[in-house]
Amino acid sequence: MAWNIFMIGLDELSDHLLPHLRHAEEYVIHPLLALDEVVHADEYRFDRLLQDALDQLEQFPGSVDAIVGYWDFPTSLLAPVLCQRLGLRGPSLEAVLKCEHKYWSRLEQAKVVPEYVPSFQMLDPFDDRATESIHIDYPFWIKPVKAHSSRLGFHVADVEQLRDVLPLIRKGIGHFGRPFDDVMAYVELPEEIAAVTGHHCILESIISSGRQCTLEGYVQHGEVHLTGTVDSIRDSQHPSVLMRYEYPSTLPEPVQQRMLAATRGIIGQVGYDDAPFNIEFFYETDNDCVWLLEINTRISRSHAAIFHLVDGAPHIQVMVDVALGMAPRMPHREGLYPLAAKQMLRVFEDGVVRRVPSREDIQCVEEAFPGTVVDIDVHEGMRLSDLRHQDSFSWELGVLFIGADSHDELLSRIAWCSDRLSFDIEPLAGQGASAAGPDDGAST
């Protein structure tokens, strides 16, 4: 008998990776809600999405054995609500909110691992006296309590810069803020959180000076397990912009164990169980200090292909097996390569796409090194600023998943592939030419 697993926002990358699951014949993966509804929509109406999903599941003639998803909001919050409604295994909505509401999460983190938490405060960007209510030191990061991909996140050096970014935040914060408020109405909130809506921001002291990594893991029967640690390599000129993920991490093992101990503390504090997670940290080598950045209540889609290249299966394996209530049958170090990367192809100026890599270009790259996958995010004729879910500084043209036998070889392969994945971006009036490549900051 095969298990019926419904995946929210099934996409082409899923279609490519799912056949590589161990015991893939035991799973039947069904799409639940379209990608355009849960990722690329102009507006997220949570109640409508929830009802559409319930209607689709009710019409299914067989058993519904699990509901999973690896996208951020609203997928990350639809899944627990749906699981609760259908009596399926998964974390409680309250536990998920304690992780994903950035201010609530910091309050919970500070109760158990205060030494890993930067100074922070809540801010109402619509308050006319917002600039007068700052009680942490400049510089700091400002970001909505719910967003992703660094959307509306800004490094603020002084009060003048804060005044500049507040109108931008007020204009765009409702995209996630309105549906996030709808979700928060599903739980009884503590008094200090009920007043902090999806239209509020969190300010945090700067902690991004060190090396960044992500612990991928899962919780089952209250016990935290580590799947692997991935390094995040950032752009030298724009430190908030990700250039590449590399797996496995080269951080010292004792440092990774400290991060895992902190993870166990905070996961236990919020009561998160029966689901995967990824949790991001910074490590400052100069003073041996660890900082906790954020918790995500899902696997990282960005890491799935590189786990496959190194371990022999995408860590989607962990997501589906935990949802089914079984110990994950995830292999370890059985892949084609000892290390792998996801290279982002980015540009830092807006423009119109005039050329993207041809099918022949992509095939050349994918056939040059076994296991390589190219995913292009843009098409000819589109303006880069029309791309959704970009950070505040760059636009992602596409991504490259690739493995190698050494780090030097990995970088060499990335450069070779990037040279053959050429884009032509016509700059807007008043801007210089823009081209994609790993040496000029073009990454995702």
TORROLO-426043 format. One record per residue: residue in three letters; x, y, z of N, C-alpha, C in turn. Coordinates in steps of 0.2 Angstrom, whole numbers, padded with zeros to 4 digits, always signed. Example, Ala and Ser with C-alpha at 12.3 -4.5 7.8 and 13.67 -1.06 7.14 Angstrom:
2
ala+0066-0028+0039+0062-0022+0039+0066-0016+0039ser+0064-0011+0035+0068-0005+0036+0064+0000+0039
REM end
This chain:
444
met+0004-0006+0000+0000+0000+0000+0004+0006+0000ala+0003+0011-0004+0006+0017-0004+0003+0023+0000trp+0007+0027+0003+0005+0033+0007+0003+0038+0002asn-0003+0042+0004-0005+0047+0000-0003+0054+0004ile+0002+0057+0001+0005+0063+0004+0003+0069+0000phe+0000+0074+0002-0002+0080-0001+0004+0086+0000met+0007+0088-0005+0012+0093-0004+0009+0100-0007ile+0009+0105-0002+0007+0112-0004+0012+0115-0009gly+0009+0117-0015+0013+0121-0019+0019+0117-0023leu+0017+0111-0025+0021+0106-0028+0024+0110-0035asp+0031+0110-0035+0034+0113-0041+0039+0109-0045glu+0042+0112-0050+0046+0108-0054+0052+0105-0051leu+0055+0108-0046+0060+0106-0042+0058+0099-0038ser+0052+0100-0035+0049+0094-0032+0049+0088-0037asp+0046+0089-0043+0046+0084-0048+0052+0081-0049his+0058+0085-0049+0064+0082-0051+0067+0078-0045leu+0066+0080-0039+0069+0077-0033+0065+0071-0030leu+0059+0071-0031+0055+0066-0028+0056+0059-0030pro+0058+0058-0036+0060+0051-0038+0066+0048-0034his+0070+0053-0031+0076+0051-0028+0075+0050-0021leu+0069+0050-0018+0068+0048-0011+0069+0040-0011arg+0072+0038-0005+0072+0031-0004+0065+0028-0002his+0064+0023-0005+0057+0020-0005+0052+0024-0008ala+0054+0027-0014+0049+0032-0017+0043+0028-0019glu+0043+0022-0020+0038+0018-0023+0032+0018-0017glu+0034+0019-0011+0029+0019-0006+0025+0026-0005tyr+0027+0031-0009+0024+0037-0008+0020+0039-0015val+0014+0041-0014+0011+0045-0019+0010+0052-0017ile+0013+0056-0021+0013+0063-0019+0008+0067-0023his+0003+0070-0020-0002+0074-0024-0001+0081-0023pro-0002+0086-0028-0002+0093-0027-0008+0095-0023leu-0006+0100-0018-0012+0103-0014-0011+0111-0015leu-0016+0114-0018-0016+0121-0020-0010+0122-0025ala-0011+0127-0030-0007+0128-0035-0001+0133-0033leu+0004+0133-0036+0010+0137-0034+0008+0144-0035asp+0004+0146-0040+0002+0153-0040-0002+0155-0035glu-0005+0151-0031-0009+0153-0025-0005+0154-0019val+0000+0150-0018+0003+0150-0011+0010+0153-0012val+0013+0154-0017+0019+0157-0018+0019+0164-0022his+0016+0163-0028+0017+0169-0033+0011+0174-0033ala+0006+0173-0028+0000+0177-0028+0001+0184-0027asp-0003+0188-0030-0003+0196-0028-0005+0197-0021glu-0010+0192-0019-0013+0193-0012-0014+0186-0009tyr-0013+0186-0003-0014+0179+0001-0020+0180+0005arg-0025+0176+0004-0031+0176+0008-0032+0170+0012phe-0029+0170+0018-0028+0164+0021-0034+0159+0022asp-0040+0163+0024-0046+0159+0025-0048+0155+0018arg-0047+0159+0013-0049+0156+0006-0045+0150+0005leu-0038+0151+0006-0033+0146+0004-0035+0140+0008leu-0037+0141+0015-0038+0135+0019-0044+0131+0017gln-0049+0135+0015-0056+0132+0013-0055+0128+0006asp-0051+0131+0002-0050+0128-0005-0046+0121-0004ala-0041+0121+0001-0037+0115+0002-0042+0110+0005leu-0046+0112+0010-0050+0107+0013-0055+0104+0008asp-0058+0109+0004-0062+0106-0001-0059+0101-0006gln-0053+0102-0008-0049+0098-0012-0048+0091-0008leu-0046+0091-0002-0045+0085+0002-0051+0081+0003glu-0057+0085+0004-0063+0081+0005-0065+0077-0001gln-0063+0080-0007-0065+0077-0013-0061+0071-0015phe-0055+0070-0012-0051+0065-0013-0054+0058-0011pro-0054+0053-0016-0057+0047-0014-0053+0042-0009gly-0047+0043-0009-0043+0039-0004-0042+0042+0002ser-0037+0039+0006-0035+0041+0012-0030+0047+0012val-0030+0052+0016-0026+0057+0016-0021+0056+0022asp-0015+0054+0021-0010+0051+0026-0006+0057+0029ala-0004+0062+0025+0000+0067+0027-0001+0073+0023ile+0001+0079+0026+0001+0086+0022+0008+0089+0024val+0011+0091+0018+0018+0094+0019+0019+0100+0015gly+0024+0103+0016+0026+0109+0011+0033+0112+0014tyr+0036+0114+0009+0043+0117+0011+0043+0125+0009trp+0038+0128+0007+0038+0135+0006+0036+0139+0013asp+0038+0145+0013+0037+0149+0019+0030+0151+0019phe+0028+0156+0022+0021+0159+0023+0018+0160+0016pro+0012+0158+0015+0007+0155+0020+0008+0148+0021thr+0012+0144+0016+0012+0137+0017+0014+0134+0024ser+0019+0138+0027+0021+0135+0033+0016+0136+0039leu+0011+0140+0038+0005+0140+0043-0001+0137+0041leu-0002+0136+0034-0008+0132+0032-0007+0124+0034ala-0001+0122+0033+0000+0115+0035-0002+0113+0042pro+0000+0116+0047-0002+0114+0054-0010+0115+0055val-0013+0120+0052-0020+0121+0053-0024+0115+0049leu-0021+0113+0043-0024+0108+0040-0023+0101+0043cys-0017+0100+0046-0016+0094+0049-0021+0093+0056gln-0021+0099+0059-0026+0099+0065-0033+0097+0063arg-0035+0100+0058-0042+0099+0056-0043+0092+0054leu-0038+0089+0051-0039+0082+0048-0037+0077+0053gly-0034+0079+0059-0032+0074+0064-0025+0071+0061leu-0021+0074+0058-0015+0071+0055-0009+0074+0060arg-0004+0070+0059+0002+0072+0063+0005+0078+0061gly+0008+0082+0066+0011+0089+0064+0011+0093+0071pro+0015+0098+0070+0015+0103+0076+0009+0107+0077ser+0008+0110+0083+0002+0114+0084+0004+0121+0081leu-0002+0124+0079-0001+0131+0076+0002+0136+0081glu+0001+0135+0087+0004+0140+0092+0011+0139+0092ala+0014+0133+0092+0021+0131+0092+0024+0134+0086val+0021+0134+0080+0023+0136+0074+0023+0144+0074leu+0018+0147+0077+0018+0154+0077+0024+0157+0082lys+0025+0153+0087+0030+0155+0092+0037+0155+0089cys+0038+0151+0083+0044+0151+0079+0044+0157+0074glu+0038+0158+0070+0038+0162+0064+0036+0169+0065his+0033+0170+0071+0032+0177+0073+0038+0180+0076lys+0042+0184+0072+0049+0186+0074+0049+0189+0081tyr+0045+0193+0083+0045+0196+0090+0043+0191+0095trp+0038+0187+0094+0036+0182+0099+0042+0176+0099ser+0045+0175+0094+0050+0170+0094+0056+0173+0098arg+0058+0179+0097+0063+0182+0101+0062+0182+0109leu+0056+0183+0111+0054+0183+0118+0055+0175+0120glu+0053+0170+0117+0053+0164+0119+0061+0161+0119gln+0065+0164+0114+0072+0162+0114+0075+0165+0120ala+0074+0171+0122+0077+0174+0127+0076+0171+0134lys+0071+0167+0134+0069+0163+0141+0074+0157+0142val+0077+0155+0136+0081+0149+0137+0088+0149+0135val+0089+0154+0130+0096+0155+0127+0097+0162+0126pro+0097+0166+0132+0097+0173+0131+0104+0175+0129glu+0109+0171+0130+0116+0173+0127+0117+0173+0120tyr+0112+0170+0116+0112+0169+0109+0108+0174+0106val+0104+0178+0110+0099+0183+0107+0101+0190+0107pro+0101+0193+0101+0103+0200+0101+0098+0205+0105ser+0100+0211+0106+0095+0216+0108+0090+0217+0103phe+0084+0218+0105+0078+0218+0101+0072+0222+0104gln+0068+0225+0099+0062+0228+0102+0057+0228+0096met+0051+0229+0098+0045+0230+0093+0044+0237+0091leu+0042+0238+0085+0041+0245+0083+0035+0245+0078asp+0030+0250+0079+0025+0251+0075+0027+0256+0070pro+0027+0254+0063+0030+0258+0058+0025+0264+0056phe+0018+0263+0059+0013+0268+0057+0013+0273+0063asp+0017+0272+0068+0017+0277+0074+0020+0283+0071asp+0017+0289+0072+0020+0295+0070+0026+0297+0074arg+0027+0294+0080+0032+0295+0084+0037+0289+0085ala+0037+0285+0079+0041+0279+0079+0048+0280+0080thr+0051+0285+0077+0058+0287+0077+0060+0289+0084glu+0055+0291+0089+0057+0293+0095+0056+0287+0100ser+0054+0282+0098+0053+0276+0103+0059+0271+0103ile+0064+0272+0100+0070+0268+0099+0074+0267+0105his+0075+0261+0108+0079+0261+0114+0084+0256+0113ile+0086+0253+0107+0092+0250+0106+0096+0254+0102asp+0103+0252+0102+0108+0257+0099+0108+0256+0091tyr+0109+0261+0087+0110+0261+0080+0117+0258+0080pro+0119+0255+0074+0114+0253+0069+0111+0246+0071phe+0105+0245+0067+0101+0239+0068+0098+0237+0062trp+0095+0231+0062+0090+0229+0057+0083+0230+0059ile+0079+0232+0054+0072+0233+0055+0069+0228+0049lys+0064+0224+0052+0060+0220+0047+0054+0218+0050pro+0049+0217+0046+0042+0215+0048+0042+0209+0053val+0037+0208+0057+0037+0202+0061+0036+0196+0057lys+0033+0197+0051+0032+0191+0047+0034+0193+0040ala+0039+0190+0037+0041+0191+0030+0046+0186+0029his+0048+0185+0023+0054+0181+0021+0058+0183+0015ser+0063+0180+0014+0068+0182+0008+0070+0189+0009ser+0071+0191+0015+0074+0198+0017+0069+0204+0015arg+0063+0202+0013+0058+0207+0010+0057+0212+0016leu+0058+0219+0014+0057+0224+0018+0061+0224+0024gly+0067+0221+0024+0072+0221+0029+0078+0226+0027phe+0079+0230+0032+0084+0236+0030+0089+0237+0036his+0095+0238+0034+0100+0239+0039+0100+0247+0040val+0099+0249+0046+0098+0256+0048+0103+0259+0052ala+0107+0264+0049+0113+0266+0052+0111+0272+0057asp+0106+0276+0056+0104+0282+0060+0097+0284+0059val+0095+0289+0063+0088+0290+0063+0085+0293+0056glu+0090+0296+0052+0088+0299+0046+0086+0293+0041gln+0090+0288+0041+0089+0282+0037+0083+0278+0039leu+0081+0278+0046+0075+0275+0048+0069+0279+0045arg+0070+0286+0045+0064+0290+0042+0063+0288+0035asp+0069+0286+0031+0068+0285+0024+0065+0278+0023val+0066+0273+0027+0064+0266+0025+0057+0265+0028leu+0054+0269+0033+0048+0268+0036+0042+0269+0031pro+0042+0274+0026+0037+0274+0021+0037+0268+0017leu+0043+0265+0015+0043+0259+0011+0040+0253+0015ile+0041+0253+0021+0039+0247+0025+0031+0248+0026arg+0029+0254+0027+0021+0255+0028+0018+0253+0021lys+0021+0255+0016+0018+0253+0009+0017+0246+0008gly+0022+0242+0010+0022+0235+0008+0021+0230+0013ile+0020+0232+0019+0020+0227+0025+0013+0223+0025gly+0008+0226+0022+0002+0222+0022+0002+0216+0018his+0006+0215+0013+0006+0209+0009+0006+0203+0013phe+0011+0203+0018+0011+0197+0023+0007+0199+0029gly+0007+0205+0031+0004+0207+0037-0004+0205+0038arg-0007+0207+0033-0015+0205+0033-0016+0198+0034pro-0014+0194+0029-0015+0186+0030-0012+0184+0037phe-0006+0186+0039-0003+0184+0045-0008+0186+0051asp-0011+0191+0051-0016+0193+0056-0022+0188+0056asp-0024+0186+0050-0029+0181+0050-0027+0175+0053val-0021+0172+0052-0019+0166+0055-0019+0167+0063met-0016+0173+0065-0015+0174+0073-0022+0174+0076ala-0028+0175+0072-0034+0175+0075-0036+0168+0077tyr-0033+0163+0075-0034+0156+0076-0032+0153+0083val-0028+0157+0086-0025+0155+0093-0026+0160+0098glu-0027+0158+0104-0027+0163+0110-0020+0165+0111leu-0019+0172+0110-0012+0175+0111-0011+0178+0118pro-0005+0177+0120-0004+0181+0126-0004+0188+0125glu-0006+0192+0131-0007+0199+0130-0001+0203+0127glu+0005+0201+0128+0010+0205+0125+0011+0204+0118ile+0008+0198+0115+0009+0197+0108+0002+0199+0105ala-0003+0199+0108-0009+0201+0104-0009+0208+0102ala-0005+0212+0105-0004+0219+0102+0001+0220+0097val+0004+0215+0095+0010+0215+0090+0007+0211+0084thr+0004+0215+0079+0001+0212+0074+0006+0211+0068gly+0004+0208+0062+0008+0207+0057+0010+0214+0053his+0007+0219+0056+0009+0226+0053+0014+0229+0058his+0017+0226+0062+0022+0228+0066+0029+0226+0064cys+0034+0229+0066+0041+0227+0065+0045+0225+0071ile+0051+0222+0070+0055+0220+0075+0062+0224+0073leu+0065+0227+0078+0072+0229+0077+0077+0225+0081glu+0083+0223+0078+0087+0219+0081+0094+0222+0080ser+0098+0221+0085+0105+0223+0085+0109+0219+0079ile+0114+0222+0076+0118+0218+0071+0122+0212+0074ile+0120+0207+0071+0124+0200+0073+0127+0197+0067ser+0127+0200+0061+0129+0197+0055+0136+0198+0053ser+0141+0199+0057+0148+0200+0056+0151+0193+0055gly+0149+0188+0058+0152+0181+0057+0150+0177+0052arg+0152+0170+0053+0150+0165+0048+0143+0163+0049gln+0139+0162+0044+0132+0160+0045+0131+0153+0043cys+0127+0149+0046+0125+0143+0044+0118+0141+0046thr+0115+0135+0044+0109+0133+0045+0109+0126+0047leu+0106+0125+0053+0105+0118+0055+0098+0115+0053glu+0098+0110+0049+0092+0106+0046+0091+0100+0051gly+0085+0100+0053+0084+0094+0058+0076+0093+0058tyr+0074+0089+0063+0067+0087+0064+0066+0086+0071val+0060+0086+0073+0058+0084+0080+0053+0078+0079gln+0054+0073+0083+0050+0067+0083+0049+0065+0090his+0043+0064+0093+0041+0062+0100+0045+0066+0105gly+0046+0073+0103+0049+0077+0108+0056+0078+0107glu+0060+0074+0103+0067+0073+0103+0069+0077+0096val+0074+0081+0097+0077+0085+0092+0083+0081+0088his+0082+0080+0082+0088+0076+0078+0091+0081+0073leu+0097+0080+0072+0101+0085+0067+0101+0081+0060thr+0099+0084+0054+0100+0081+0048+0106+0083+0045gly+0108+0089+0046+0115+0092+0043+0115+0099+0044thr+0121+0102+0043+0122+0109+0044+0125+0112+0037val+0122+0117+0035+0124+0120+0029+0127+0127+0030asp+0132+0129+0027+0135+0136+0027+0132+0140+0022ser+0131+0147+0024+0128+0152+0020+0134+0157+0018ile+0135+0158+0012+0140+0162+0010+0137+0169+0007arg+0139+0174+0010+0135+0181+0008+0140+0185+0004asp+0136+0189+0000+0140+0194-0004+0144+0199+0000ser+0150+0200-0003+0155+0204+0001+0153+0212+0001gln+0149+0214-0004+0147+0221-0004+0140+0222-0001his+0136+0217-0001+0129+0217+0002+0129+0211+0007pro+0131+0212+0013+0131+0207+0018+0125+0203+0019ser+0119+0206+0017+0112+0203+0019+0110+0199+0013val+0114+0199+0007+0112+0195+0001+0116+0189+0001leu+0112+0183+0000+0115+0177+0000+0118+0175-0007met+0124+0173-0007+0128+0171-0013+0128+0164-0015arg+0128+0160-0009+0129+0152-0010+0128+0149-0004tyr+0125+0143-0005+0124+0138+0001+0129+0132+0000glu+0133+0130+0005+0138+0125+0004+0136+0120+0009tyr+0137+0113+0007+0135+0108+0012+0140+0102+0011pro+0143+0099+0016+0142+0101+0023+0146+0107+0026ser+0144+0109+0031+0147+0115+0035+0154+0113+0036thr+0159+0118+0036+0165+0118+0038+0167+0121+0045leu+0161+0123+0048+0162+0125+0055+0165+0120+0060pro+0169+0122+0065+0171+0117+0070+0166+0113+0073glu+0167+0107+0074+0162+0102+0077+0159+0105+0084pro+0164+0107+0088+0161+0110+0095+0156+0116+0094val+0158+0120+0089+0153+0125+0088+0146+0123+0085gln+0146+0118+0081+0140+0115+0079+0136+0112+0084gln+0140+0109+0089+0136+0106+0095+0133+0111+0099arg+0137+0117+0100+0134+0122+0104+0127+0124+0101met+0127+0125+0094+0121+0127+0091+0116+0122+0092leu+0117+0116+0091+0112+0110+0092+0110+0110+0099ala+0114+0112+0104+0111+0112+0111+0106+0118+0112ala+0108+0124+0109+0103+0129+0109+0097+0128+0105thr+0097+0124+0100+0091+0122+0096+0087+0118+0100arg+0090+0113+0104+0086+0109+0108+0082+0113+0113gly+0086+0118+0116+0083+0122+0121+0077+0126+0119ile+0077+0129+0113+0072+0133+0111+0066+0129+0108ile+0068+0123+0104+0062+0119+0102+0058+0116+0107gly+0062+0114+0113+0058+0112+0119+0054+0118+0122gln+0056+0124+0122+0053+0129+0125+0046+0131+0121val+0046+0131+0115+0040+0133+0111+0035+0127+0110gly+0038+0120+0112+0033+0115+0111+0032+0112+0104tyr+0037+0113+0100+0037+0111+0093+0039+0104+0092asp+0034+0100+0089+0035+0093+0088+0033+0090+0082asp+0035+0084+0080+0032+0080+0074+0033+0084+0068ala+0039+0087+0066+0040+0091+0060+0047+0093+0059pro+0049+0094+0053+0056+0097+0052+0056+0104+0054phe+0063+0106+0054+0064+0113+0055+0071+0115+0052asn+0072+0121+0051+0079+0124+0050+0080+0130+0054ile+0085+0131+0057+0087+0136+0062+0094+0139+0060glu+0094+0146+0059+0100+0149+0057+0104+0153+0062phe+0110+0152+0062+0115+0155+0067+0120+0159+0063phe+0123+0163+0067+0130+0166+0066+0135+0164+0071tyr+0141+0163+0068+0147+0162+0073+0152+0167+0072glu+0154+0171+0077+0159+0176+0077+0166+0172+0079thr+0170+0171+0074+0176+0168+0075+0181+0172+0080asp+0181+0178+0080+0185+0182+0084+0184+0182+0091asn+0178+0181+0093+0176+0181+0100+0173+0174+0102asp+0172+0170+0098+0169+0163+0099+0162+0164+0101cys+0158+0169+0098+0152+0170+0100+0147+0167+0095val+0141+0164+0098+0136+0161+0093+0130+0166+0094trp+0127+0167+0088+0120+0171+0088+0115+0167+0085leu+0109+0167+0087+0103+0164+0084+0100+0169+0080leu+0099+0168+0073+0096+0172+0069+0088+0171+0068glu+0086+0165+0066+0079+0164+0066+0077+0156+0065ile+0071+0155+0067+0069+0148+0066+0063+0147+0061asn+0064+0142+0056+0059+0141+0051+0056+0134+0052thr+0050+0134+0052+0046+0127+0053+0045+0123+0047arg+0050+0122+0044+0050+0118+0038+0057+0116+0036ile+0058+0111+0031+0065+0111+0028+0066+0117+0023ser+0072+0118+0022+0073+0123+0017+0073+0120+0010arg+0069+0122+0005+0069+0120-0002+0076+0121-0005ser+0079+0126-0003+0086+0128-0006+0091+0123-0005his+0090+0119+0001+0095+0114+0003+0094+0107+0000ala+0088+0106-0003+0085+0099-0004+0090+0096-0009ala+0092+0099-0015+0096+0096-0020+0103+0095-0018ile+0106+0099-0013+0113+0098-0011+0113+0093-0006phe+0108+0091-0002+0108+0085+0002+0108+0079-0003his+0104+0080-0008+0104+0074-0013+0111+0072-0015leu+0114+0078-0017+0121+0077-0020+0126+0074-0015val+0125+0076-0009+0130+0073-0004+0128+0067+0000asp+0122+0067+0002+0119+0061+0006+0116+0056+0002gly+0114+0057-0004+0110+0052-0008+0103+0052-0009ala+0100+0057-0005+0093+0059-0006+0091+0066-0004pro+0087+0069-0007+0085+0076-0004+0082+0075+0003his+0083+0080+0007+0080+0079+0014+0072+0080+0014ile+0069+0081+0008+0062+0080+0008+0060+0073+0011gln+0065+0068+0011+0064+0062+0014+0062+0063+0021val+0066+0067+0025+0064+0069+0032+0057+0071+0033met+0055+0076+0028+0049+0079+0029+0043+0074+0028val+0043+0070+0023+0038+0065+0022+0038+0060+0027asp+0043+0057+0029+0043+0052+0034+0041+0054+0041val+0043+0060+0043+0041+0062+0050+0033+0064+0049ala+0031+0066+0044+0024+0067+0043+0020+0061+0044leu+0023+0055+0042+0020+0049+0042+0021+0045+0048gly+0025+0048+0053+0026+0045+0059+0031+0040+0060met+0035+0040+0055+0041+0035+0055+0048+0038+0055ala+0053+0034+0058+0059+0037+0058+0062+0038+0051pro+0064+0044+0050+0066+0046+0043+0072+0041+0040arg+0070+0039+0034+0075+0034+0031+0080+0038+0026met+0083+0043+0029+0087+0048+0026+0094+0045+0026pro+0097+0044+0020+0104+0041+0020+0109+0047+0022his+0115+0045+0023+0120+0049+0025+0127+0048+0021arg+0129+0053+0018+0136+0053+0014+0136+0047+0009glu+0130+0046+0006+0129+0041+0000+0128+0044-0007gly+0129+0051-0007+0128+0054-0013+0134+0054-0018leu+0134+0058-0024+0139+0057-0029+0146+0061-0026tyr+0145+0066-0022+0150+0070-0020+0151+0071-0013pro+0157+0073-0010+0158+0074-0003+0156+0081-0001leu+0155+0086-0006+0152+0092-0005+0148+0095-0011ala+0144+0100-0009+0139+0102-0015+0137+0110-0013ala+0135+0113-0018+0133+0120-0017+0126+0122-0021lys+0123+0127-0018+0118+0130-0022+0121+0137-0023gln+0122+0139-0030+0125+0145-0032+0119+0149-0034met+0118+0155-0032+0113+0160-0034+0116+0165-0039leu+0112+0166-0044+0114+0170-0050+0110+0177-0049arg+0113+0182-0047+0110+0188-0045+0113+0194-0049val+0109+0199-0049+0111+0206-0051+0109+0211-0046phe+0112+0217-0046+0110+0221-0041+0107+0228-0044glu+0105+0228-0050+0102+0234-0053+0096+0231-0057asp+0091+0235-0057+0085+0233-0061+0086+0234-0068gly+0082+0230-0072+0082+0230-0079+0077+0226-0082val+0078+0225-0089+0073+0221-0093+0077+0215-0096val+0074+0209-0095+0078+0203-0097+0077+0203-0105arg+0083+0203-0108+0083+0202-0115+0085+0195-0118arg+0089+0192-0114+0091+0185-0115+0092+0181-0109val+0089+0174-0109+0091+0170-0104+0094+0164-0107pro+0098+0160-0103+0101+0154-0106+0096+0149-0110ser+0099+0147-0115+0095+0142-0119+0094+0136-0116arg+0090+0132-0119+0089+0125-0117+0096+0121-0118glu+0099+0123-0124+0105+0120-0125+0111+0122-0120asp+0111+0128-0118+0115+0131-0113+0114+0127-0107ile+0108+0126-0104+0107+0122-0098+0109+0115-0099gln+0107+0112-0104+0109+0105-0105+0116+0104-0105cys+0120+0108-0108+0127+0108-0108+0130+0108-0101val+0127+0112-0097+0130+0113-0090+0128+0107-0086glu+0121+0105-0087+0119+0099-0083+0122+0093-0085glu+0125+0092-0091+0128+0086-0093+0135+0086-0092ala+0138+0092-0090+0145+0092-0089+0147+0089-0083phe+0143+0090-0077+0145+0087-0071+0138+0083-0068pro+0139+0077-0067+0133+0073-0065+0130+0076-0059gly+0123+0076-0059+0119+0078-0054+0118+0085-0054thr+0121+0089-0058+0120+0096-0058+0113+0098-0061val+0110+0103-0057+0103+0106-0059+0103+0113-0060val+0100+0116-0065+0100+0123-0066+0092+0125-0066asp+0091+0130-0062+0084+0132-0062+0084+0140-0063ile+0080+0142-0069+0080+0149-0071+0074+0152-0068asp+0074+0158-0065+0068+0161-0062+0065+0167-0067val+0069+0169-0072+0066+0174-0076+0065+0172-0083his+0062+0176-0087+0060+0175-0094+0061+0181-0098glu+0062+0180-0104+0064+0186-0109+0058+0191-0109gly+0059+0197-0108+0054+0203-0109+0052+0205-0102met+0053+0201-0096+0051+0203-0090+0056+0209-0087arg+0053+0213-0083+0057+0217-0079+0059+0214-0072leu+0065+0215-0070+0067+0212-0064+0063+0214-0058ser+0061+0220-0057+0057+0222-0052+0050+0219-0051asp+0048+0215-0056+0042+0211-0056+0043+0205-0053leu+0049+0203-0051+0050+0196-0048+0048+0197-0041arg+0045+0192-0038+0042+0192-0031+0047+0189-0026his+0046+0191-0020+0050+0188-0014+0057+0189-0015gln+0059+0195-0017+0066+0196-0018+0069+0200-0012asp+0075+0200-0010+0078+0204-0005+0077+0212-0007ser+0080+0216-0002+0079+0223-0004+0085+0226-0008phe+0090+0222-0010+0096+0224-0014+0097+0221-0020ser+0094+0215-0022+0096+0212-0028+0090+0208-0031trp+0091+0205-0037+0086+0201-0040+0089+0194-0042glu+0086+0189-0041+0088+0182-0043+0086+0180-0050leu+0091+0179-0054+0090+0177-0061+0089+0169-0061gly+0092+0165-0057+0092+0158-0057+0096+0155-0052val+0097+0149-0052+0101+0145-0047+0104+0139-0050leu+0110+0137-0047+0114+0132-0050+0115+0127-0044phe+0113+0121-0044+0115+0116-0039+0120+0111-0042ile+0126+0111-0038+0132+0107-0041+0136+0104-0036gly+0139+0099-0037+0144+0095-0032+0151+0095-0035ala+0155+0093-0030+0163+0092-0032+0166+0088-0027asp+0172+0087-0028+0176+0082-0024+0181+0087-0019ser+0181+0093-0021+0185+0098-0016+0182+0105-0017his+0184+0109-0012+0181+0116-0012+0183+0120-0018asp+0190+0119-0019+0193+0123-0025+0189+0120-0032glu+0188+0114-0032+0185+0111-0038+0178+0114-0039leu+0174+0114-0033+0168+0117-0033+0167+0124-0035leu+0172+0128-0033+0172+0135-0035+0173+0135-0043ser+0178+0131-0045+0180+0131-0052+0174+0129-0056arg+0170+0124-0054+0164+0122-0058+0159+0127-0058ile+0158+0130-0053+0153+0136-0052+0155+0141-0058ala+0161+0143-0058+0163+0148-0063+0162+0146-0070trp+0164+0140-0071+0163+0137-0078+0156+0137-0080cys+0152+0135-0076+0144+0134-0077+0141+0141-0078ser+0143+0146-0074+0141+0153-0074+0142+0156-0080asp+0148+0155-0083+0151+0158-0089+0146+0155-0095arg+0143+0149-0094+0139+0147-0100+0132+0148-0099leu+0130+0151-0093+0123+0152-0092+0122+0160-0092ser+0123+0163-0098+0123+0170-0099+0116+0173-0099phe+0116+0179-0096+0110+0183-0096+0111+0189-0100asp+0106+0192-0103+0107+0199-0106+0102+0203-0102ile+0104+0208-0098+0099+0212-0094+0100+0219-0097glu+0095+0222-0100+0095+0229-0102+0094+0234-0096pro+0099+0238-0095+0098+0242-0089+0092+0247-0090leu+0089+0250-0085+0084+0255-0086+0088+0262-0087ala+0085+0267-0089+0088+0273-0091+0091+0276-0084gly+0098+0278-0085+0101+0280-0080+0105+0275-0076gln+0105+0269-0078+0109+0263-0075+0114+0261-0080gly+0119+0258-0077+0125+0255-0081+0123+0248-0083ala+0127+0245-0086+0126+0238-0089+0126+0233-0083ser+0122+0228-0083+0122+0223-0078+0123+0216-0080ala+0127+0212-0078+0128+0205-0080+0129+0200-0074ala+0127+0194-0075+0127+0189-0070+0133+0185-0070gly+0136+0183-0064+0141+0179-0063+0144+0179-0056pro+0147+0174-0054+0149+0173-0047+0154+0178-0045asp+0158+0181-0049+0163+0186-0048+0161+0193-0047asp+0155+0194-0050+0152+0201-0049+0146+0202-0045gly+0145+0197-0040+0140+0197-0036+0133+0194-0038ala+0133+0191-0044+0127+0188-0047+0126+0182-0043ser+0121+0182-0039+0120+0175-0035+0113+0176-0032thr+0110+0170-0030+0103+0170-0027+0104+0167-0020
REM end
